[in-house]
Amino acid sequence: MTRENISRQMQQAGVRRLCIISGEASWCQLSAQKWIDELTGDWLCISESPLFSTPYCPPGALRTLLGREFLHAIFDARHGFHAEAFAALAGTLKAGSWLLLLVPAWDDWPQKPDADSLRWADVAEPISTPHFIWHLQQRINADEQILLHRQGDPCHIPPLPPLPAWQCQAPLQQHAILSQLLHQPRGVAVITAARGRGKSALAGMLAKQNTRCLITAPAKVSTEVLARFAGEHYHFMAPDAILEQVITPDVDWLIVDEAAAIPAPLLHALVARFPRVLLSTTVQGYEGTGRGFMLKFCAELPQVTCFTLDEPLRWSRADPLEKWLNQALIFEDALPAPASSDTLIQRFDIADWADNPAPPEAAYRLLTSAHYRTSPLDLRRLFDAPGMHLWLAGDVPGLKGALWLVEEGNLPADLAQAVWAGRRRPRGNLVAQSLVAHSGFKDAAMLRSLRITRIAVAAECRRQGIGLALINAARAAEPQCDFFSVSFGYTDALWHFWRACGFTLVRIGSQREASSGCYAAMAICAITPAGQRLQKAAAQQLARDWPVLRQFIDIKLTLSSADLPADEQEFTAYDAQLAAGFAWALRPFEASLPVLKRLLRATDQPVPLLRAAVDASDELTLLAKQAGLSGRKAIITALRQQAAAALEALDSERATILRQPFR
């Protein structure tokens, strides 16, 4: 049977299939060209450069094609596997489609450097990714509907199992939910669906029929499908623009597409302002998951009706491509944790991965269920990035908890000094570098630390002390580590948890994070005496700086003033070093604000521009214009010069010494 006939069969059955082409780079390309020649219809190639006469798109730009539909596609993974782009590409294919995946020679693939690792592994050169590739190979070998064509072997297409003719049921499901929404009383309706189920289309149908709907989303470009179905009744406004309105728009419905990607504080504010709200979100996909959104956000709503779309629009429930993709990128739900009083907590040894892959896979499922931002990029990082640590609570497959840490610090002194001076920002080391660059503690980057990047406890096991037990077990097992750190979007509840785990707050960013709508907070928990000294010094510095910082950070926070000097706003020798870093190096202005404020209190040197900038740090552009300067860069240069003048006026001899390292 020809490939054309097989594709027609697949279309009638409503299925799509995957073909792996594995071998030398040139052979893979020639083999794919034969498929293009033999199968009619449009072809899309995802690759870094054009390979065929077909349209192509780089992996990083695939989002520009979302909402479109293709018959066949080629994904070039010979030099690197961009997992999110692969998942997104699969979602654009319809019944009867073939997806060709070009990969290196089968036996060499696990040890080949993967160029995609430069995105997520904090490495200077591509690394091999054996655990993820081995995971893919196991899933390929286990699926009889996947065609694996290895160089030197004949190309044999496995026959389709007997399948009934496909009749898409998705429109029936959409209209049944639409009918209920049109008669919905006041309150919140939530639609969850996997990719390709038509939730955006359904939201557009509601807008078209009701006509008095306001639509919002994280980005307007992501509402193209919704707009198409809403037609002339598509009325969009960005979330922050809605909340800026003095008078709430007079509409029957607020429709929020991809609600899980909007920060929870913004979403709460939106929900509170409208009589009826429709929240739609994806529960699996390349950009993250909405399962954590459902568990956390929706559980807090007083009046909510939940709907699920589970019928695919462009393929049948029996589709082998979707089934394989869900297994390969672990889009499956975490299994419930068993009800038991005993909880075994243990570290997963990376050396055991090949013999026992189930624990990290179960951990990823649990992390996905709890954090809606968890995506295939995190899967790649967890499986193969260097310096990963994984702790598990409970037994596989129904884990009760998981703790994921990443190594930070241990930087050489000269590199730490360059980070402190604002001249270098090497990849990785999120908390360690921030404490150096913003808070001025060079030791933070030179000491060894472990940053908690994710922690999750199964919903049915929360409030049992499992999260604390995981952290305590990991801390006790790392005597050579100087401190643990964590970065999180500040809320009272989260800070209460981290404080209960023994952490001390050491930094709060002055800007809200786009992902959470919260201020970025950092906390550390010391293990060694060196870590304890850093923790105490950083906490004291934050307490000293807080009178200035709280003018820009809209949270109610009481910081302990224990162990602070009697005059906590005195300009100290340590302050002088930080001020010198601003004056004669490249330390950022925002991070230097508190110390500059103390410097100006200590001197009567006429530095009017610096005084004005410190008092109105959010108006630098206006100040630059008033001073006849060209913009932010020019005013920062002028502020550095005036800070230097203030230091020299205060103590010229000490200023000369402070300036010496920066000459």
Helices and strands as residue ranges (DSSP letters): H 3-13, E 17-22, H 25-38, E 43-46, E 56-57, G 59-65, E 72-76, H 83-91, E 98-103, G 109-111, E 113-114, H 117-120, E 127-128, H 130-141, E 147-150, H 170-182, E 187-193, H 199-210, E 213-216, G 220-223, H 224-230, G 231-233, H 239-244, E 253-256, G 259-261, H 264-273, E 276-282, H 291-296, G 298-300, E 304-309, H 320-328, E 345-348, G 350-352, H 358-370, H 376-384, E 388-393, E 401-409, H 413-420, H 430-437, H 443-446, E 448-457, G 459-461, H 466-476, E 483-489, H 492-500, E 504-512, E 519-526, H 529-549, H 573-584, H 589-602, H 608-615, G 617-619, H 620-626, H 632-650, H 652-659, G 660-662
